[in-house]
Amino acid sequence: MTLNYLFNTLNVNSCKDKEMVKEMCCVLSSGLGRPKNAVVDEFGGYCGFDSPTKPLICPNVTVAANTTATATTDTRLL
């Protein structure tokens, strides 16, 4: 089973916010009834274990703003 959880809408950086991401891994593994090492972050870390492939210096990641405008119309049938 593979579950991907993306934080892009919350401006969470999996490299800079690694402690919060690892805490999410702990909560997910517990909630799903999976072993701690079955729920890993982007760099291979999991609950209580540091990410072995996390870069020493986190790259700057910019999140593009949602610029899509959506027009809505309300239609009522009488």
C-alpha positions as CSV (number, residue, x, y, z in Angstrom):
1,M,0.0,0.0,0.0
2,T,1.3,3.4,-0.9
3,L,-0.1,6.7,0.5
4,N,1.3,10.0,-0.5
5,Y,0.5,13.0,1.6
6,L,1.5,16.4,0.1
7,F,2.0,19.5,2.2
8,N,2.4,22.0,-0.7
9,T,-0.8,23.8,0.2
10,L,0.4,24.4,3.7
11,N,3.9,25.6,2.8
12,V,5.5,22.8,4.7
13,N,8.9,21.8,3.5
14,S,9.8,18.2,4.1
15,C,13.4,19.1,4.5
16,K,13.2,22.1,6.7
17,D,10.2,20.9,8.7
18,K,11.6,17.4,9.2
19,E,10.6,17.0,12.9
20,M,6.9,17.8,12.1
21,V,7.0,15.5,9.1
22,K,8.4,12.7,11.3
23,E,5.7,13.3,13.9
24,M,3.1,12.9,11.1
25,C,4.8,9.6,10.2
26,C,4.4,8.5,13.8
27,V,0.7,9.4,13.9
28,L,0.0,7.8,10.6
29,S,1.8,4.5,11.4
30,S,0.0,4.3,14.7
31,G,-3.4,5.2,13.2
32,L,-3.0,2.7,10.3
33,G,-1.7,-0.1,12.6
34,R,1.6,-0.3,10.6
35,P,5.1,-0.7,12.0
36,K,7.0,2.6,12.4
37,N,9.4,1.9,9.6
38,A,6.5,1.3,7.2
39,V,5.6,5.0,7.1
40,V,8.6,7.0,5.9
41,D,9.2,10.6,4.9
42,E,10.6,11.8,1.5
43,F,14.2,11.0,2.6
44,G,13.6,7.6,4.3
45,G,13.2,8.8,7.9
46,Y,10.5,7.4,10.1
47,C,9.1,7.8,13.6
48,G,12.2,8.0,15.9
49,F,14.7,7.6,13.1
50,D,16.5,10.4,11.2
51,S,16.3,10.5,7.4
52,P,19.5,8.9,6.0
53,T,19.4,10.8,2.7
54,K,18.3,14.3,3.9
55,P,20.6,16.9,2.5
56,L,22.7,18.9,4.9
57,I,21.5,22.1,3.4
58,C,17.8,22.2,2.4
59,P,17.1,23.6,-1.0
60,N,14.8,26.6,-1.3
61,V,11.5,25.4,-2.5
62,T,8.9,27.9,-3.7
63,V,5.3,27.0,-3.9
64,A,3.4,28.5,-6.8
65,A,0.3,30.4,-5.8
66,N,-3.0,29.1,-7.2
67,T,-3.8,31.6,-9.9
68,T,-6.7,29.7,-11.4
69,A,-9.8,31.8,-11.3
70,T,-13.1,29.8,-11.3
71,A,-16.3,31.5,-12.5
72,T,-19.4,30.1,-10.9
73,T,-23.0,30.8,-11.8
74,D,-26.0,29.9,-9.8
75,T,-28.9,28.6,-11.8
76,R,-32.3,28.1,-10.3
77,L,-35.1,26.2,-12.1
78,L,-38.6,27.4,-11.1
